[in-house]
Amino acid sequence: MNIRKTIALVAHDNRKPDLLEWVDYNWQSLQGHKIICTGTTGSLIQEKFNQKLKGSKEVGPEIIRLKSGPLGGDQQLGSLICTNEIDIMIFLWDPMEPQPHDVDVKALERIAVLYNIPYASNRASADFLISSELFKTGYKPKLKDYSSYINRKI
Ligand SMILES: O=C(CO)COP(=O)(O)O
C-alpha cells in the first residue's frame, strides 16, 4: 500500500456514534486518503467532514459510498479487498445485536483476515492503527502462498 491509503470505514447503527466520534478526533489524519464506506456510514462521515471543513478552503478526502450493509455493501467491500483495492478496514460491528446480514459480516471479516489487511473492529484498535508509524508510510502486507491450494489435484 502507498502513503495515500484507501481506508474502509463501516459501523453498525449502534456503533455509528463511536465511529463518528473517532472520525471527529482523527479527521486531520484522514485528510488526503481515500475513504470507502457502506451507504449509511458514508453519508454520516461525509456530513462530519462537511461540518469540519465548513468555511475553510481545504477539501475533504474522497469518500466513496457503496450500498448499505444489509443491501450488499459488506459484500461489495469484500470484493474490493479481494482485488487489493482496500488497504485498511475499520469496521465497528455490533457485538450485542444480531444483524439481518450477519453472514455477510462474517464473510467480510474472513476476507479481511485472508488478505491480511490491517483491520480494527473496535475503537481502541482503530486508535492504535491510525497512530502507528506504518500508517504514514508505504507497507506491503505479506500474503500467504495459496498456490498449492490453487493447483491442487481434483
Ligand atoms: O451494515 C453495515 C455493515 O455490516 C453498515 O451499513 P450502513 O453503513 O449502510 O449502515
The ligand as a Tripos MOL2 file, in Angstrom:
@<TRIPOS>MOLECULE
LIG
   10     9     1     0     0
SMALL
NO_CHARGES

@<TRIPOS>ATOM
      1 O1        -24.4270   -2.8860    7.9560 O.2       1 LIG1
      2 C1        -23.3410   -2.3780    7.8450 C.2       1 LIG1
      3 C2        -22.1140   -3.1990    7.9240 C.3       1 LIG1
      4 O2        -22.3670   -4.5650    8.1170 O.3       1 LIG1
      5 C3        -23.2060   -0.9300    7.6320 C.3       1 LIG1
      6 O3        -24.1030   -0.4880    6.6740 O.3       1 LIG1
      7 P1        -24.5590    1.0220    6.6370 P.3       1 LIG1
      8 O4        -23.3090    1.8500    6.6770 O.co2     1 LIG1
      9 O5        -25.2840    1.2130    5.3640 O.co2     1 LIG1
     10 O6        -25.4020    1.2520    7.8600 O.co2     1 LIG1
@<TRIPOS>BOND
     1     1     2 2
     2     2     3 1
     3     2     5 1
     4     3     4 1
     5     5     6 1
     6     6     7 1
     7     7     8 2
     8     7     9 1
     9     7    10 1
@<TRIPOS>SUBSTRUCTURE
     1 LIG1         1 GROUP 0 **** ****
